[in-house]
Amino acid sequence: MHAPAESTRKTFDADGIALPTGSFVNGQRRDGDGEALLVHRPSDGRLIASMPGARQALIDEAVAAAALAFRTSGWREASPRHRGAVMRRWADLVEAHGEELARLEAVTTTRVIAETRVRDVPVTAELLRFYGECADKFDGALYPTASSVWSIGVPEPYGVVGAISPWNVPMVLSTAKFAPAIAAGNAVVLKPSELTPFTAVRLAELAIEAGLPPGLFNVVVGTGPEAGEPLVRHPEVACVSFTGSTVTGRRIMAAAAEAGPKPVTLELGGKSPQIVFADVPDRERLADMVAAGTSRNGGQLCYCGSRLIVHESLANQLLEDVAARLKQAKAGATWDERTTLAPIVSSRQLDRVDDIVRRGAAAGAEIRLGGTRIETHGGAFYAPTIALAGQDNPLQQEEVFGPVLSVQTFREPEEAFSLAAHDTYGLAAGIHTQNITRALDAARRIEAGMVWINTYGRSTDIGTPFGGFKRSGFGKDFGAAAYLKYTRLKNVWIDMTI
């Protein structure tokens, strides 16, 4: 499948973007001490950076800087209002540098400029403000005891937080980890994906400008084995937060247990169902949501509604409507304002997507749309794909992380609930029906951390928690729950009789 010959309209010069390469430790950029990391641009495969990756020595230095800053900078002892003020200044700087950050994120990741400008930058700034406001909104507790004793619950920061963020929405998902941790009084060492590290480093520079003490926020750019594992295992890292695959999540949990034990939050993969009953209220809107949920960010979102379970009376028409919308998706450079189908992050990930679709077809799946790579500008693109597949098919069981929608039909509600259940994942689900009793019953019965009714997907309302059940992980990002997970409760007893 070939892209149209029409030339790409660049909204800015992608080759003129200055990349903040290297790591950021103790308030300044640092070269790594490992082998060179080669960073390629997803839109055209061009090599845009070659830099030494971080490994054990630089991880040790970053953690030491974080631990020293936690003990001596005065940040954890500062009034919550002071911490909040610094966080708000940081947010102001993100907005002031919004176009710079939007372009940097678009050029170096799978995020299209139309989204980074209106979604990623504003959400990043809002996360900093939201958690800055959390700093003085959560207090301790006075527990009921005998009148001669006071028992007080005092929330305290852990110390050094190790955070590992993914490549699919890197600026937002990195901020969702470090912002609540820092606002709660911790120091952070963040390892972003080595595929998409640049906005994290730029945000760390803006933190210093906002008044955050050096060493409280460090960014180490390296691979999982050379940087991620040493970070998790470091004895001075008190807790760990990770977003990524279920396979890697298991390794991180094991490493944290062996080196600690230390608390771990895992936000992992998903294979989320959308159940469409015959009385769906708005079929046009539904088709829009299903198509967007399939193709947004090239299908590279953990909560994608990638399994459509639709009542047989609606199936043919709905699939036609969704296919018509997906056919309009325009593959192109992430810096082109007209691009609506983002590239796959790497040629390796593209091979994986294609392999799952091919294995699904070989196992009996009927490919109704797509199922092929798109050749355009040297980038890693995959055509939006619709496949009818049985319950045991790889397309139903494996997280594809590409623009692929697997479809099943049902007659009775119980059949739909049975199809929606997944042995591994429980991240999200969608229910589409006018019957509120049925919708609420479905929300109760489906084992997932998030359930959307007559809508699907994350909004920009960051006050709601995000996280899954089963092997989709545990713990929450976003919302007040994320702030609270970076605090631990100390119980203080006072004997009033002395």
Kinemage of the C-alpha trace (Angstrom):
@kinemage 1
@onewidth
@group {chain A} dominant
@subgroup {mainchain}
@vectorlist {calphas} color= white
{ca met a 1} P 0.000 0.000 0.000
{ca his a 2} L 1.443 3.360 -1.029
{ca ala a 3} L 0.775 6.855 0.251
{ca pro a 4} L -0.480 9.554 -2.123
{ca ala a 5} L 2.195 11.303 -4.143
{ca glu a 6} L 1.156 14.694 -2.750
{ca ser a 7} L 4.097 16.349 -1.033
{ca thr a 8} L 4.113 16.735 2.725
{ca arg a 9} L 3.340 20.249 3.949
{ca lys a 10} L 5.634 20.984 6.884
{ca thr a 11} L 4.276 23.423 9.418
{ca phe a 12} L 7.836 24.096 10.571
{ca asp a 13} L 11.354 22.957 9.777
{ca ala a 14} L 11.667 19.590 11.511
{ca asp a 15} L 15.387 19.459 10.730
{ca gly a 16} L 15.935 22.748 12.561
{ca ile a 17} L 14.771 21.522 15.959
{ca ala a 18} L 17.527 21.650 18.587
{ca leu a 19} L 17.560 18.395 20.544
{ca pro a 20} L 18.455 18.465 24.267
{ca thr a 21} L 20.624 15.370 24.140
{ca gly a 22} L 22.173 13.521 27.051
{ca ser a 23} L 20.925 13.116 30.594
{ca phe a 24} L 20.191 15.796 33.212
{ca val a 25} L 21.760 15.266 36.626
{ca asn a 26} L 22.082 17.657 39.554
{ca gly a 27} L 20.892 20.640 37.557
{ca gln a 28} L 22.923 20.226 34.384
{ca arg a 29} L 23.121 18.155 31.237
{ca arg a 30} L 25.448 15.191 31.381
{ca asp a 31} L 26.759 12.738 28.828
{ca gly a 32} L 26.131 9.111 29.562
{ca asp a 33} L 28.859 6.586 30.242
{ca gly a 34} L 27.609 3.720 28.103
{ca glu a 35} L 27.428 2.735 24.453
{ca ala a 36} L 25.885 5.127 21.955
{ca leu a 37} L 22.105 5.334 21.782
{ca leu a 38} L 20.876 5.820 18.224
{ca val a 39} L 17.587 7.713 18.119
{ca his a 40} L 15.582 7.599 14.900
{ca arg a 41} L 12.687 9.813 13.908
{ca pro a 42} L 9.525 7.662 13.565
{ca ser a 43} L 8.051 9.697 10.702
{ca asp a 44} L 10.887 9.085 8.257
{ca gly a 45} L 13.375 6.767 9.967
{ca arg a 46} L 16.077 9.422 9.946
{ca leu a 47} L 18.834 9.167 12.569
{ca ile a 48} L 18.488 12.339 14.641
{ca ala a 49} L 20.751 11.682 17.611
{ca ser a 50} L 23.647 9.535 18.706
{ca met a 51} L 24.581 9.923 22.355
{ca pro a 52} L 26.217 7.833 25.072
{ca gly a 53} L 23.575 6.116 27.163
{ca ala a 54} L 23.431 6.170 30.942
{ca arg a 55} L 24.454 3.087 32.851
{ca gln a 56} L 25.444 2.168 36.407
{ca ala a 57} L 27.938 4.980 37.121
{ca leu a 58} L 25.624 7.773 36.001
{ca ile a 59} L 22.630 6.109 37.685
{ca asp a 60} L 24.596 6.062 40.933
{ca glu a 61} L 25.475 9.735 40.486
{ca ala a 62} L 21.879 10.707 39.753
{ca val a 63} L 20.506 8.812 42.751
{ca ala a 64} L 23.206 10.294 44.995
{ca ala a 65} L 22.301 13.785 43.781
{ca ala a 66} L 18.620 13.093 44.425
{ca ala a 67} L 19.281 11.701 47.883
{ca leu a 68} L 21.470 14.667 48.827
{ca ala a 69} L 18.891 17.145 47.535
{ca phe a 70} L 16.151 15.356 49.457
{ca arg a 71} L 18.154 15.594 52.685
{ca thr a 72} L 19.661 19.071 52.369
{ca ser a 73} L 17.776 21.265 49.867
{ca gly a 74} L 14.964 22.084 52.261
{ca trp a 75} L 12.336 20.990 49.730
{ca arg a 76} L 10.612 18.385 51.894
{ca glu a 77} L 10.633 20.750 54.900
{ca ala a 78} L 9.336 23.690 52.847
{ca ser a 79} L 5.742 24.739 53.350
{ca pro a 80} L 3.323 23.007 50.988
{ca arg a 81} L 2.344 26.426 49.661
{ca his a 82} L 5.957 27.096 48.680
{ca arg a 83} L 6.202 23.785 46.854
{ca gly a 84} L 2.943 24.567 45.105
{ca ala a 85} L 4.199 27.994 44.027
{ca val a 86} L 7.300 26.465 42.414
{ca met a 87} L 5.150 23.885 40.632
{ca arg a 88} L 2.901 26.649 39.296
{ca arg a 89} L 5.882 28.643 38.021
{ca trp a 90} L 7.074 25.483 36.313
{ca ala a 91} L 3.657 25.157 34.646
{ca asp a 92} L 3.844 28.787 33.515
{ca leu a 93} L 7.206 28.084 31.891
{ca val a 94} L 5.809 25.033 30.099
{ca glu a 95} L 3.119 27.239 28.607
{ca ala a 96} L 5.608 29.984 27.750
{ca his a 97} L 7.703 27.391 25.901
{ca gly a 98} L 4.624 25.601 24.602
{ca glu a 99} L 5.360 25.848 20.889
{ca glu a 100} L 8.959 24.726 21.439
{ca leu a 101} L 7.821 21.704 23.467
{ca ala a 102} L 4.999 20.862 21.041
{ca arg a 103} L 7.410 20.834 18.111
{ca leu a 104} L 10.073 18.896 19.989
{ca glu a 105} L 7.553 16.236 21.038
{ca ala a 106} L 6.033 15.977 17.564
{ca val a 107} L 9.298 15.706 15.652
{ca thr a 108} L 10.888 13.070 17.884
{ca thr a 109} L 7.904 10.837 18.788
{ca thr a 110} L 4.695 9.420 17.316
{ca arg a 111} L 2.640 12.374 18.546
{ca val a 112} L 1.285 14.544 15.718
{ca ile a 113} L 1.664 18.306 16.014
{ca ala a 114} L -2.108 18.819 16.021
{ca glu a 115} L -2.244 16.842 19.284
{ca thr a 116} L 0.938 18.067 20.971
{ca arg a 117} L -0.155 21.686 20.620
{ca val a 118} L -3.715 21.366 21.876
{ca arg a 119} L -3.433 18.367 24.175
{ca asp a 120} L 0.041 17.354 25.323
{ca val a 121} L 1.448 20.770 26.248
{ca pro a 122} L -1.719 21.988 28.050
{ca val a 123} L -2.068 18.684 29.926
{ca thr a 124} L 1.597 18.791 30.964
{ca ala a 125} L 1.148 22.286 32.384
{ca glu a 126} L -2.101 21.293 34.074
{ca leu a 127} L -0.452 18.286 35.715
{ca leu a 128} L 2.178 20.541 37.278
{ca arg a 129} L -0.491 22.935 38.537
{ca phe a 130} L -2.811 20.179 39.763
{ca tyr a 131} L -0.132 18.506 41.864
{ca gly a 132} L 1.187 21.843 43.056
{ca glu a 133} L -2.296 22.448 44.441
{ca cys a 134} L -2.344 18.968 46.005
{ca ala a 135} L 0.654 19.887 48.158
{ca asp a 136} L -1.445 21.652 50.805
{ca lys a 137} L -4.725 19.790 50.348
{ca phe a 138} L -3.924 16.508 52.108
{ca asp a 139} L -3.199 16.428 55.797
{ca gly a 140} L -2.747 13.743 58.430
{ca ala a 141} L -5.249 12.260 60.844
{ca leu a 142} L -5.950 12.200 64.566
{ca tyr a 143} L -6.959 8.658 65.428
{ca pro a 144} L -9.518 7.816 68.128
{ca thr a 145} L -7.681 6.610 71.219
{ca ala a 146} L -7.991 6.909 74.984
{ca ser a 147} L -8.130 10.527 76.145
{ca ser a 148} L -4.698 10.197 77.722
{ca val a 149} L -3.069 9.473 74.359
{ca trp a 150} L -2.962 11.293 71.049
{ca ser a 151} L -2.259 9.161 67.984
{ca ile a 152} L -1.424 11.165 64.861
{ca gly a 153} L -1.019 9.964 61.290
{ca val a 154} L 1.659 12.022 59.518
{ca pro a 155} L 2.115 11.692 55.721
{ca glu a 156} L 5.761 11.890 54.665
{ca pro a 157} L 7.589 11.602 51.336
{ca tyr a 158} L 9.505 8.405 50.602
{ca gly a 159} L 12.766 10.045 49.591
{ca val a 160} L 14.129 9.132 46.161
{ca val a 161} L 11.533 7.938 43.658
{ca gly a 162} L 12.610 5.929 40.620
{ca ala a 163} L 10.268 6.533 37.684
{ca ile a 164} L 10.300 4.832 34.285
{ca ser a 165} L 8.046 6.259 31.565
{ca pro a 166} L 7.072 4.937 28.105
{ca trp a 167} L 7.516 6.178 24.560
{ca asn a 168} L 3.917 6.474 23.387
{ca val a 169} L 2.857 9.778 25.047
{ca pro a 170} L 6.201 10.620 26.615
{ca met a 171} L 5.827 14.203 27.830
{ca val a 172} L 2.441 13.713 29.510
{ca leu a 173} L 3.158 10.284 30.979
{ca ser a 174} L 6.547 11.346 32.331
{ca thr a 175} L 4.996 14.401 33.983
{ca ala a 176} L 2.232 12.271 35.460
{ca lys a 177} L 4.951 10.433 37.385
{ca phe a 178} L 7.395 13.114 38.485
{ca ala a 179} L 4.932 15.947 39.186
{ca pro a 180} L 3.022 14.293 42.064
{ca ala a 181} L 6.194 12.786 43.502
{ca ile a 182} L 8.016 16.126 43.612
{ca ala a 183} L 4.971 18.034 44.870
{ca ala a 184} L 4.730 15.553 47.768
{ca gly a 185} L 8.309 16.391 48.799
{ca asn a 186} L 10.271 13.609 47.113
{ca ala a 187} L 13.272 13.727 44.806
{ca val a 188} L 12.959 11.908 41.463
{ca val a 189} L 15.223 10.093 39.053
{ca leu a 190} L 13.279 9.594 35.814
{ca lys a 191} L 14.268 7.193 33.060
{ca pro a 192} L 12.271 8.060 29.952
{ca ser a 193} L 12.237 5.706 26.999
{ca glu a 194} L 15.490 5.867 25.109
{ca leu a 195} L 13.364 6.145 21.939
{ca thr a 196} L 11.734 9.429 23.014
{ca pro a 197} L 13.821 11.128 25.732
{ca phe a 198} L 14.060 14.760 24.683
{ca thr a 199} L 11.084 16.556 26.221
{ca ala a 200} L 11.870 15.028 29.626
{ca val a 201} L 15.301 16.653 29.575
{ca arg a 202} L 13.819 19.988 28.505
{ca leu a 203} L 11.231 19.842 31.301
{ca ala a 204} L 14.046 19.236 33.794
{ca glu a 205} L 15.811 22.371 32.574
{ca leu a 206} L 12.618 24.376 33.002
{ca ala a 207} L 12.292 23.027 36.548
{ca ile a 208} L 15.584 24.690 37.532
{ca glu a 209} L 14.392 27.943 35.954
{ca ala a 210} L 11.183 27.686 38.004
{ca gly a 211} L 13.158 27.432 41.246
{ca leu a 212} L 13.297 23.701 41.920
{ca pro a 213} L 16.552 22.937 43.770
{ca pro a 214} L 19.174 21.111 41.653
{ca gly a 215} L 19.183 17.363 42.188
{ca leu a 216} L 15.496 17.063 43.018
{ca phe a 217} L 14.622 16.121 39.446
{ca asn a 218} L 17.096 14.125 37.399
{ca val a 219} L 16.663 12.484 33.992
{ca val a 220} L 18.806 9.521 32.963
{ca val a 221} L 18.621 8.444 29.328
{ca gly a 222} L 19.528 4.833 28.724
{ca thr a 223} L 18.202 1.381 27.949
{ca gly a 224} L 16.196 -0.790 30.299
{ca pro a 225} L 19.016 -3.224 31.124
{ca glu a 226} L 21.730 -0.552 31.476
{ca ala a 227} L 19.747 2.232 33.162
{ca gly a 228} L 16.278 1.005 34.161
{ca glu a 229} L 17.290 -2.077 36.105
{ca pro a 230} L 20.120 -0.362 38.044
{ca leu a 231} L 17.682 2.408 38.945
{ca val a 232} L 15.085 -0.035 40.271
{ca arg a 233} L 17.697 -1.998 42.192
{ca his a 234} L 19.495 0.995 43.686
{ca pro a 235} L 19.370 0.752 47.497
{ca glu a 236} L 18.614 4.470 47.907
{ca val a 237} L 15.596 4.365 45.581
{ca ala a 238} L 12.705 4.047 48.006
{ca cys a 239} L 9.826 3.396 45.605
{ca val a 240} L 9.336 2.763 41.896
{ca ser a 241} L 6.722 3.782 39.330
{ca phe a 242} L 6.658 2.153 35.890
{ca thr a 243} L 4.507 2.371 32.774
{ca gly a 244} L 5.117 -0.110 29.983
{ca ser a 245} L 4.574 -3.689 28.942
{ca thr a 246} L 3.352 -6.447 31.215
{ca val a 247} L 6.484 -8.492 30.508
{ca thr a 248} L 8.789 -5.669 31.613
{ca gly a 249} L 6.519 -4.933 34.571
{ca arg a 250} L 7.106 -8.432 35.903
{ca arg a 251} L 10.861 -7.935 35.702
{ca ile a 252} L 10.691 -4.615 37.501
{ca met a 253} L 8.520 -6.040 40.263
{ca ala a 254} L 10.954 -8.930 40.719
{ca ala a 255} L 13.960 -6.590 40.792
{ca ala a 256} L 12.278 -4.297 43.324
{ca ala a 257} L 11.448 -7.274 45.529
{ca glu a 258} L 14.995 -8.627 45.382
{ca ala a 259} L 16.592 -5.237 46.037
{ca gly a 260} L 14.099 -4.044 48.620
{ca pro a 261} L 11.451 -4.948 48.969
{ca lys a 262} L 10.166 -1.525 47.951
{ca pro a 263} L 6.706 -0.361 46.824
{ca val a 264} L 6.043 -0.474 43.087
{ca thr a 265} L 3.279 1.027 40.944
{ca leu a 266} L 2.746 -0.671 37.589
{ca glu a 267} L 0.647 0.676 34.715
{ca leu a 268} L 0.886 -2.063 32.115
{ca gly a 269} L -0.728 -3.338 28.942
{ca gly a 270} L -4.320 -3.628 27.879
{ca lys a 271} L -6.624 -5.396 25.462
{ca ser a 272} L -9.729 -3.420 26.180
{ca pro a 273} L -13.207 -4.416 24.991
{ca gln a 274} L -15.998 -2.166 23.795
{ca ile a 275} L -19.433 -3.788 24.054
{ca val a 276} L -22.048 -2.335 21.705
{ca phe a 277} L -25.647 -3.284 22.461
{ca ala a 278} L -28.431 -3.039 19.899
{ca asp a 279} L -29.919 0.082 21.507
{ca val a 280} L -26.771 2.196 21.171
{ca pro a 281} L -27.940 5.824 21.354
{ca asp a 282} L -25.972 7.496 18.542
{ca arg a 283} L -24.519 5.275 15.839
{ca glu a 284} L -22.674 8.037 13.984
{ca arg a 285} L -20.943 9.174 17.158
{ca leu a 286} L -20.185 5.563 18.037
{ca ala a 287} L -18.487 4.999 14.675
{ca asp a 288} L -16.407 8.138 15.253
{ca met a 289} L -15.302 6.896 18.687
{ca val a 290} L -14.450 3.383 17.518
{ca ala a 291} L -12.422 4.696 14.579
{ca ala a 292} L -10.586 7.218 16.749
{ca gly a 293} L -9.944 4.593 19.414
{ca thr a 294} L -8.390 2.355 16.756
{ca ser a 295} L -6.175 4.856 14.954
{ca arg a 296} L -5.301 7.630 17.454
{ca asn a 297} L -1.537 7.820 17.957
{ca gly a 298} L -1.233 4.995 15.460
{ca gly a 299} L -3.078 2.723 17.898
{ca gln a 300} L -0.220 3.111 20.365
{ca leu a 301} L -2.245 3.748 23.511
{ca cys a 302} L -2.525 1.161 26.259
{ca tyr a 303} L -6.244 1.824 26.749
{ca cys a 304} L -7.217 1.549 23.053
{ca gly a 305} L -10.629 -0.037 22.638
{ca ser a 306} L -9.050 -2.648 20.411
{ca arg a 307} L -11.692 -5.370 20.875
{ca leu a 308} L -15.120 -4.514 19.461
{ca ile a 309} L -17.895 -6.796 20.691
{ca val a 310} L -21.015 -5.739 18.800
{ca his a 311} L -24.576 -7.035 18.675
{ca glu a 312} L -25.042 -9.003 15.472
{ca ser a 313} L -27.912 -6.778 14.315
{ca leu a 314} L -25.544 -3.781 14.120
{ca ala a 315} L -22.298 -5.401 13.105
{ca asn a 316} L -22.276 -5.047 9.317
{ca gln a 317} L -23.392 -1.415 9.226
{ca leu a 318} L -21.133 -0.374 12.097
{ca leu a 319} L -18.096 -1.983 10.508
{ca glu a 320} L -18.848 -0.238 7.227
{ca asp a 321} L -19.105 3.087 9.027
{ca val a 322} L -15.899 2.548 10.986
{ca ala a 323} L -14.044 1.376 7.871
{ca ala a 324} L -15.162 4.472 5.957
{ca arg a 325} L -13.690 6.671 8.662
{ca leu a 326} L -10.452 4.703 8.928
{ca lys a 327} L -9.953 4.923 5.176
{ca gln a 328} L -9.786 8.696 5.578
{ca ala a 329} L -6.852 8.481 8.013
{ca lys a 330} L -3.889 10.288 6.495
{ca ala a 331} L -0.460 8.858 7.172
{ca gly a 332} L 2.312 11.410 7.195
{ca ala a 333} L 4.969 13.248 9.115
{ca thr a 334} L 4.096 14.140 12.690
{ca trp a 335} L 4.989 17.765 11.980
{ca asp a 336} L 2.380 18.023 9.194
{ca glu a 337} L -0.847 19.531 10.524
{ca arg a 338} L -2.907 17.341 8.186
{ca thr a 339} L -1.519 14.038 9.477
{ca thr a 340} L -4.134 11.982 11.314
{ca leu a 341} L -2.402 8.568 11.279
{ca ala a 342} L 0.802 8.626 13.296
{ca pro a 343} L 3.769 6.389 12.545
{ca ile a 344} L 4.651 3.326 14.557
{ca val a 345} L 7.499 4.251 16.896
{ca ser a 346} L 10.161 2.053 15.251
{ca ser a 347} L 10.719 -0.456 12.480
{ca arg a 348} L 11.056 -3.142 15.140
{ca gln a 349} L 7.631 -2.330 16.564
{ca leu a 350} L 6.205 -2.190 13.029
{ca asp a 351} L 7.493 -5.715 12.416
{ca arg a 352} L 5.781 -6.845 15.615
{ca val a 353} L 2.426 -5.341 14.596
{ca asp a 354} L 2.628 -6.923 11.161
{ca asp a 355} L 3.600 -10.282 12.645
{ca ile a 356} L 0.572 -10.401 14.956
{ca val a 357} L -1.791 -9.530 12.101
{ca arg a 358} L -0.249 -12.168 9.869
{ca arg a 359} L -0.452 -14.816 12.590
{ca gly a 360} L -4.042 -13.802 13.231
{ca ala a 361} L -4.933 -14.208 9.566
{ca ala a 362} L -3.170 -17.571 9.443
{ca ala a 363} L -5.216 -18.659 12.464
{ca gly a 364} L -8.486 -17.859 10.675
{ca ala a 365} L -9.117 -14.147 11.168
{ca glu a 366} L -10.952 -12.404 8.344
{ca ile a 367} L -9.178 -9.156 7.448
{ca arg a 368} L -11.915 -6.698 6.465
{ca leu a 369} L -9.641 -3.655 6.098
{ca gly a 370} L -5.933 -2.973 5.992
{ca gly a 371} L -3.553 -5.631 7.225
{ca thr a 372} L -0.591 -4.069 5.417
{ca arg a 373} L 2.282 -1.691 5.952
{ca ile a 374} L 2.141 1.781 4.449
{ca glu a 375} L 5.171 2.940 2.516
{ca thr a 376} L 5.587 6.674 2.989
{ca his a 377} L 8.587 8.935 3.508
{ca gly a 378} L 10.657 6.086 4.964
{ca gly a 379} L 8.623 6.031 8.184
{ca ala a 380} L 7.124 3.096 10.041
{ca phe a 381} L 3.403 3.205 9.209
{ca tyr a 382} L 0.686 0.554 9.366
{ca ala a 383} L -2.686 0.721 7.682
{ca pro a 384} L -5.735 0.885 9.980
{ca thr a 385} L -6.959 -2.687 10.179
{ca ile a 386} L -10.272 -4.380 10.980
{ca ala a 387} L -10.286 -8.136 11.565
{ca leu a 388} L -13.060 -10.558 12.526
{ca ala a 389} L -11.352 -13.044 14.831
{ca gly a 390} L -12.296 -15.823 17.217
{ca gln a 391} L -11.684 -15.735 20.936
{ca asp a 392} L -8.437 -17.729 20.818
{ca asn a 393} L -6.979 -15.809 17.885
{ca pro a 394} L -3.741 -13.859 18.490
{ca leu a 395} L -5.595 -10.712 17.433
{ca gln a 396} L -7.948 -11.168 20.377
{ca gln a 397} L -5.391 -12.284 22.914
{ca glu a 398} L -2.255 -10.188 22.280
{ca glu a 399} L -1.789 -6.459 22.737
{ca val a 400} L -0.936 -5.278 19.224
{ca phe a 401} L -0.075 -1.629 19.978
{ca gly a 402} L -0.938 -0.601 16.454
{ca pro a 403} L -4.076 0.586 14.589
{ca val a 404} L -5.759 -2.818 14.649
{ca leu a 405} L -9.375 -3.507 15.667
{ca ser a 406} L -10.491 -7.088 16.310
{ca val a 407} L -14.234 -7.760 16.088
{ca gln a 408} L -16.661 -10.318 17.504
{ca thr a 409} L -20.463 -10.419 17.459
{ca phe a 410} L -23.000 -11.571 20.051
{ca arg a 411} L -26.726 -12.212 20.448
{ca glu a 412} L -27.319 -12.239 24.195
{ca pro a 413} L -25.753 -10.032 26.898
{ca glu a 414} L -24.212 -12.976 28.722
{ca glu a 415} L -22.349 -13.915 25.569
{ca ala a 416} L -20.982 -10.357 25.329
{ca phe a 417} L -19.720 -10.450 28.929
{ca ser a 418} L -18.059 -13.802 28.312
{ca leu a 419} L -16.286 -12.475 25.220
{ca ala a 420} L -15.209 -9.306 27.042
{ca ala a 421} L -13.356 -11.235 29.757
{ca his a 422} L -9.615 -11.570 29.166
{ca asp a 423} L -7.268 -13.918 30.976
{ca thr a 424} L -4.439 -11.388 31.149
{ca tyr a 425} L -5.598 -7.797 30.862
{ca gly a 426} L -8.031 -5.629 32.778
{ca leu a 427} L -7.130 -2.045 31.986
{ca ala a 428} L -10.248 -0.485 30.462
{ca ala a 429} L -13.602 -1.212 28.848
{ca gly a 430} L -16.421 0.596 27.057
{ca ile a 431} L -20.180 0.042 27.232
{ca his a 432} L -22.546 1.513 24.639
{ca thr a 433} L -26.273 1.338 25.401
{ca gln a 434} L -29.267 3.528 26.270
{ca asn a 435} L -30.244 1.177 29.086
{ca ile a 436} L -28.632 2.654 32.200
{ca thr a 437} L -29.418 -0.413 34.296
{ca arg a 438} L -27.651 -2.626 31.770
{ca ala a 439} L -24.741 -0.199 31.552
{ca leu a 440} L -24.186 -0.075 35.293
{ca asp a 441} L -24.510 -3.828 35.591
{ca ala a 442} L -21.897 -4.236 32.866
{ca ala a 443} L -19.580 -1.758 34.581
{ca arg a 444} L -19.851 -3.800 37.761
{ca arg a 445} L -19.281 -7.154 36.074
{ca ile a 446} L -16.386 -6.302 33.781
{ca glu a 447} L -13.025 -6.672 35.516
{ca ala a 448} L -11.242 -3.497 34.485
{ca gly a 449} L -9.774 -0.501 36.249
{ca met a 450} L -11.643 1.994 34.045
{ca val a 451} L -15.046 1.672 32.376
{ca trp a 452} L -16.498 4.281 30.026
{ca ile a 453} L -20.237 4.343 29.280
{ca asn a 454} L -21.395 5.807 25.951
{ca thr a 455} L -17.953 7.303 25.447
{ca tyr a 456} L -14.446 5.939 25.186
{ca gly a 457} L -10.972 7.171 26.041
{ca arg a 458} L -9.203 9.541 28.369
{ca ser a 459} L -10.320 13.130 28.497
{ca thr a 460} L -8.034 15.993 29.499
{ca asp a 461} L -9.579 15.929 32.985
{ca ile a 462} L -6.515 14.828 34.914
{ca gly a 463} L -8.339 14.641 38.237
{ca thr a 464} L -9.554 11.113 37.509
{ca pro a 465} L -7.319 8.130 38.398
{ca phe a 466} L -5.837 5.918 35.685
{ca gly a 467} L -4.835 2.292 36.147
{ca gly a 468} L -5.918 -1.286 35.647
{ca phe a 469} L -6.662 -4.621 37.245
{ca lys a 470} L -5.195 -8.103 36.763
{ca arg a 471} L -1.927 -8.079 34.786
{ca ser a 472} L -2.623 -4.574 33.557
{ca gly a 473} L -1.003 -3.470 36.782
{ca phe a 474} L -1.886 -1.906 40.102
{ca gly a 475} L -1.781 1.536 41.638
{ca lys a 476} L -2.959 4.700 39.916
{ca asp a 477} L -1.501 7.522 37.895
{ca phe a 478} L -3.332 10.851 37.600
{ca gly a 479} L -5.753 12.271 40.144
{ca ala a 480} L -5.232 12.625 43.869
{ca ala a 481} L -4.463 8.898 44.088
{ca ala a 482} L -1.160 9.506 42.295
{ca tyr a 483} L -0.135 12.179 44.808
{ca leu a 484} L -0.992 9.997 47.776
{ca lys a 485} L 0.969 7.003 46.491
{ca tyr a 486} L 4.172 9.026 46.804
{ca thr a 487} L 3.601 9.522 50.536
{ca arg a 488} L 3.878 7.053 53.386
{ca leu a 489} L 2.018 7.313 56.659
{ca lys a 490} L 3.899 7.599 59.936
{ca asn a 491} L 2.019 7.000 63.183
{ca val a 492} L 3.086 9.252 66.086
{ca trp a 493} L 1.869 8.504 69.646
{ca ile a 494} L 1.877 11.132 72.390
{ca asp a 495} L 1.382 10.112 75.995
{ca met a 496} L -0.442 13.057 77.579
{ca thr a 497} L 0.037 11.772 81.136
{ca ile a 498} L 3.747 12.638 81.306
